[in-house]
């Protein structure tokens, strides 16, 4: 499980940093912020215990919420 957390954490971190560099679409700054938050949520080194009272289940639910918000951010603004 920790290996999966490391893989997701690094993927989200590098994707967020790449979006910060390029900014190809309109909502890319928001999307990069969400990816960087997901990288923090997925990092097993930071969340080894339950600091600040946030459990593993709450982190998983928050990460899934961040992932499911991505299509809403990519919709064109009218």
C-alpha positions, 0 to 999 in steps of 0.5 A: 500500500505504501508503494502505491502511495509513493507512485501516486504521490510522485505522479501527482507531484510531477504532473502538478509541477509540469502544469505549473511550468507550461499552463496549456489550458485555462484552468491549469493553475487550479488543476496543478494546485489540486495535483500538488494537494493530491501529492501531499495526501498520497505521500506515505512519509508525511502521513505515517501516523494520523497527524491533525486527526486526519485518518487514512479513510478521510485522506482517500475520500479527499483524494478521490474527490480531487480526482473527480473534480478534474473534469469540472475544471476542464469544462470551457467557461461560458 
